[in-house]
Amino acid sequence: MQKTQQHLNGSVESVGHLINGEMNYSSDKTQDVFNPSSGVVTKQVLLADKQTVEGAITAAETAFPEWRDIPPVKRARVMFRFKELLEQHAEKICQLIGEEHGKISHDAMGELQRGIENVEFACYAPELLKGEHSKNVGPGIDCWSEFQPLGVVAGITPFNFPAMVPMWMYPLAIVCGNCFVLKPSERDPSSTLFIAELLHEAGLPNGVLNVVNGGKEAVDTLLHDERIEAVSFVGSTPIAEYIYSTATANGKRCQALGGAKNHAIVMPDADIDNAVSQLIGAAFGSCGERCMALSVAVAVGNETGDALINKMQDAMKSLRVGAYSDSNNDFGPLITKEHREKVIAYINSAEEQGASIVVDGRNIKVGGFEEGYFVGGTLIDNVTSDMISYKEEIFGPVLQVVRVNTMQEAMKLINDHEYGNGTCIFTRDGEAARFFTDKIKVGMVGVNIPLPVPIASQSFGGWKRSLFGDLYAYGPDGVLFYTHRKTITQRWPSAGVREGTNFSMPTMK
Ligand code: NAD
């Protein structure tokens, strides 16, 4: 197979599509791919047109009849080999993530490991495909449920986890017997494509996984093509809503995971030093570009608020912000110049609306990387729920502190917010923690755990406008999403059990 990194368009490398096991460079339209640490264009990604996407769907459709009939355990075996290849090539994958996303290698390694855990779970999927059996439901009658693949399914993924989020989707979908068309983010496509090549090296037959790079035209083709049975989406809420409404209007199954505004409540009895060190990592890690990033700290009581601000201010002095290539850095740049401007505009708006900028990352300069898209860790106090910066997702290294008097007020803030992805409480009080986990209207909840991202054997999803659809991503919900349940009731008539015609509803009476 032709390797991604070898195709040149003039002096710049092109990132193409992977269709039916072959690299494909057929599209006319391209988009620049930047190194966000330096602001330099490193590659050009091809943007698939309708015809190219249709070619990928045809490849998946053609591969499906054979793939669905391969025993699940053999399908899983490909994933065992894939896991090994991912581990062998971890450095190269993290390098590609760093170059195009800006993530520091320790963080990219964490992302990759989380992706690998989803591959490991997919190896276990045959166990979940066993179905359920009821013997002797009537005279000589057995009844069982089994899980059958849907056919061709699609995944559309965001820039912030180019390795992990696609691996939330296709390993499980493929072991369940489906064929897959993936449309990753056009902003950092190389690691996703390289990983897909590794899956082929692991023995995946051509056409079972196809990757098309592109933008709206590619997405819309997937949403409207009747051969696509289901769509998994992860990205921002406005696009998630569009994907969900369009896919379901076209008769497809859809799960669309959207944006977030994750609050951490800091109770007066919390171990404040622990809360501060956890908050710093969860607010600023990956430059705040995580859907589970903690972006709001709700301090209960003014004393808690003062202690939190003072200790955060101190701790933030040692934050190391810089290029992805220096593994001593804590976090790197934002994804694009435009996104940097947007994050700064949110900080400006908080200031204009009366909040206090305690630590200001707007004017940070990184020596040798003056054109990089950096924003330093920013701490804002006295934020209120009417401010734009509080209502909307910033997706940058900005922690806002809201001060309230009671835990009930803190919980009301969270429950009233339009997003419901993740949340956390810092406390030593078991009763308060139990009340919080029970009554909070959020999908993923931590107790002294700042990033409660479920492990691969659970499932991942938010509430309210953080998820459109009924089933969470990956884990047991993933198996349900990527399969049809079929229930079969069977009897082999013989002279002894043959019955006459019965016009009543059959019962066990
Ligand atoms: P995005 O919504 O801009 O893009 C996501 C995908 O949708 C990309 O593949 C993109 O090409 C495509 N897309 C963008 N605009 C489109 C349009 N108009 N029509 C059709 N397709 C379109 O998101 P992003 O900026 O790449 O990622 C960041 C967002 O993703 C944040 O809001 C973050 O919270 C969210 N996110 C959510 C989760 C979660 O699990 N809930 C996980 C990761 C990221």
Residues whose N, C-alpha, C, O or C-beta is under 5 A from the ligand:
A	BS01	NAD	I156 T157 P158 F159 N160 K183 P184 S185 E186 G214 G215 K216 V219 V234 G235 S236 T237 I239 L257 G258 G259 A260 C291 S466
